[in-house]
Amino acid sequence: MPRGDQLTRQWRLLQRLGHSGGLTIVDAARELGCSVRTVWRDLKVLQEAGFPLFNDPRADGHRDVWQVESSFQQRLPLPLTLPEAVALLVSRQWLAAMGPSAFRPAIASVVDKLRALLGKRALELIDRMADAVGVRAPGGKLLEPAAEHLGTIHAAIAERRSLQLRYYSMSRDAETVRRVDPYHVTWFDGGLYLVGYCHLREAVRIFAVERVRAVEPVEDRFSRPADFDADRYLRDAWGIIQGNLVTVKAAFSPAVARYVRERRWHPSQEARDLPDGRLELILRVADTLEVRRWLMGYGAGVEVLSPPALREELRREAEAVVRLLSASEAAAGQPPTAAERTPPSRKPPASASPRRGLSRAASGSDRRRQSGAGTGRDSA
């Protein structure tokens, strides 16, 4: 029998054992779709591994009821059930994947206390269950240097106390000192971000925590606007950058479409099948910089239909890639490919004419993004 099947059954048994009234062998066999003998063997493995289980025989001798020892519940540091405690231990690597946090020491302390209540064999079995489900966080930010600030930030949010930040702006390559009323800390794409009112900019801004060079609370307290909702504020962004709301339409090739339609990429997305077999995705996002990077990942498998400025930006990016490859191959003495020898069409889409005005608009958009204008993070 594959070990994965056995671990899955034992995990499901632990979940069912948390219900009041316990679990009968017959009911467990029916729910798991296996024999009574198999359930009995799995329960004995869990018991012998050190899980606090006991068998309560009923008067008829045929309906043994397995339950969790009440003394175990009393020793738990929190009012948890056994399945909840095991689930927390199994998911510890998911919490670790989120990187540093002001809560990480406290979470680690709870996990250590839970592990202290179980024997070595029980912990080995839990570790095998955890190994069956992995977590990968590619591109996670290097947050360790800034982790020391999180306790101060969280305390200031709770106490409604303003902060003085020394913050590094990536786009300006400079540090500024400003006072910020901290509203919320959010986790996105491997990084932590502080949402708060910036007195320097006189507006709500987003600060990447790893770019906070120094932070200290000030005596002033603030009142957060009653109508401010962090989820609503961040909802329109593709990721974290804020800006003007833009409707983006893109058509994905049939080969790519089947992957795209598997996920909910954004709360606003609408999808429809086109007559030529492609998938059209419609998104309403705040700014297009992040969604543009996402679209570029699909290469020739996606065509941007609108807005014209975004279509033009992608065309220029594609031309720049061709020039880069041509230059590097020429330097290496390799002949250019047919695609590189053929200059890309300079004719803009019909909806984008006249070209001169479009080019200036797109270039201005790029300059604003580079300077941070219109974004929630870089404009901080």
C-alpha positions, 0 to 999 in steps of 0.5 A: 500500500502506498505510504501516501494513502496511509498518511492521508487516511491517518490524517482524515482519522485525526480530523474525525476524532476531534468531533464530539462523541468520538468515532466508530470503526464502522463509520470510519471505514464507510467514510474512508472507503476501506475495510474495518481491519484497515481502520483498526490498524491505522488507529493502532498505529496512531495510538502506538505513535503516542497520540492521546487516543483510547478505545471505549468498547460499547456494551454490544461489543461491536461498536468500539468508539475511539476518542481523544483523552480529555487530559490532553485537551486540558494540557493544550496551551490554547482551547484547541482540539487534537485535529486543530493542534495537528493541523497547526503543526503540519502547516508550520512551514506555510507560516515560515514561507511568509518570512519574518513577522512580529508574530513569528516568535509567538507562533514558534512558541505555540508550535514548540508547546504543542510539540512538547505534548506529543511523543517522538513517534507522533511527531515523526508521523506529523513531520511525514504528513507535513512533508507531503505538502510543500510550500515554495515562495520564489522571489521572496524579498530579503526581509531579515534586515527590516524584520526588527522594525515589524514589532514597532510597526505593529505596536503603532498600528494597535496604539494608533501612534504615528511613526517617523520613517527613514525610507529608501525610494528605489525609483529616486535612489534616495532616502527621505524622512517622513511621518506616517500614520500606519493603517495596515501591513499586508503580505504580497508576492514575498514581501511585506508592505505598510499602508498608511497616511504619509504627511509628506505626500498628504495622501495614503501611500504604500511602503515596502518594509524592506526599504524602511531604514529606520523607524521610531514611534512619536508622541502624536496619535492619529485617528484612522478614517472611519471609511478606510478599508485596507482590502478595498484600497488594495482590491483594484491593484494587480499586485500592490501598485496604485494608480488610475483604473484601467480596463485591460483586454488581452487574448490568449492563444488556445495553448495558453488559454487552458492554463489562464482559465484555471485561476482567478487572477484578479477580482475584476476579471471576466473571460470569454471564448473567442471564435478563433479559439482564443480566450479573451480576458478583461481586467480592471486594474489600478495602473498597468505596470504589474499586469504588463510584467505578467502579460510579458511572461506569456510571450507570443501566447498573448495579444493585448487588445487594449488599451492602445498605450499598453499594446505599444509598451509591449511592442517596444519591449519586444523590439528591445529584446530582439535588439538585445539578442541581436547585439549579443549574438553579433558580439559572439560572432553568431549570425542573426536569426530570420526573426531578428533580420526582419524588422518588426512592423512599425504600424500601430493598431488602427485604434492607436492612431495617430502614432505620434500622439500615442508614442508621446502618451506611452513615453510619458506613461513610462516616465511617470512610472519610472519616477513613481508618479501615480503608484502607491509604492514607488511614489512614497 
